[in-house]
């Protein structure tokens, strides 16, 4: 029996439109995590943030909103707002490696100041009405930082601890530090969720077998490339060219209904970058789709991709050279 699968929050990609369309075409996702909201001193959600978390935009889905901030009062404001909307859990982002985020001491930047992180957690756990989960990396610059982080997290009743076993400095390069995740399995008190380089159903099964204390898996880039990945891991049908094309076309139509044309083109170029991983030697149509200056040019490139290229026997995410 497979573990529950969580769809990672992918900023700029897995918005409410994407989540609804994905859910209508594929199974296997236990929870969708909403890309982070980042409250400011004005304590007002942006229109994009509100569209993402509005309950009516997530009907029929089990979703968990994520908050990105280093200010405890801002987190508490956001958690109360989300609680009033009906959410029972909020996820704290201490893992985002983006330079623009960490430079402000947010995301993985919080891992640079462990005493400050502990004070932040003390404040939010004492004043927040919802369950709090944490998505983290194993340190800012070194794997050796993780033991101290585990000790800090163990002081608080996290609903779950989602671990991407890389440091901030590594971003998404190199191999995840499996030994660090094994340390968490041995010492962490919170329910553990593994996240990182799960690009195939076999990789998911290997993680499940290797770490029996893991309560769920979180998939990100693997799901963007192969939207049927969780479904396949759970024993359902693998990805086919027909199901991928239906998903692509439905997503594009849904974007047309939600956004201006220039936004649709930008979103679909990102989709093309991911799903092209599933095809054999599809560099030419991928390049054409990524450089398309109009929706007509984009659609022409996608038509060539689906008509002239073969879906891989094991479609999965592949890092760009």
C-alpha angles and dihedrals in degrees: 000000000000126000121250112273124220120200107227120234106256110192113232093009117055098054124150092277093052093046094051094048093045092050091051092055106033140037133206102076115120095182137007115212113216115229110259128283113212111205119208133197089277089066093216127126117233116241090254093050092048092048089053097051102034106120093225089061091055102044113150093017130102102227137175119199119221126216126205115197142112093209112093094203090053091050092049091050091051093045091052091048091050091045089054088053089056102263116144098190136039124193120219115216112221093148111064106121098193113133093225089055101042092045086067092050093252131121110008087355087079088067090068091069108043096171088051090049091052092051090048091052092047090054099047096043091052095050109028122099097205136067112269126214124182130219110199148161122230095253144321101260108354141037087226089073092068100080090062091047091053090052090053095047090048090065092067136061097244113182086217140344113223110199128198100188098218130092122245090251091058094054100182099329129110127013122315114255099251091178090062092052089048088055089054090051089054099045114015117103099200123083106271130229120190119219128175139084096356096149102145138039089246091055089052091051091048091053090048092052097041096051110035091175090065111111099191144356125236117211124192122150090023091059094047091055096040111023089186093058097104090043091053093046089053091054098265131127118305122238116284131188089247096053092044092050092048091051092047094049094045090049092050092049091048091051089051088056093049108035144035116266095258091055091047091054092050093048094047094048087057090049090051092051089057103040093045086073087073094062131078116251094339098153096124100055090039091055090047092050093047092050096041110135094195139029090248091058090045093051091049091054092047092049089054090048094055097037101043107029133071124236111240118254087238105026110201145139117289122188115239116256 
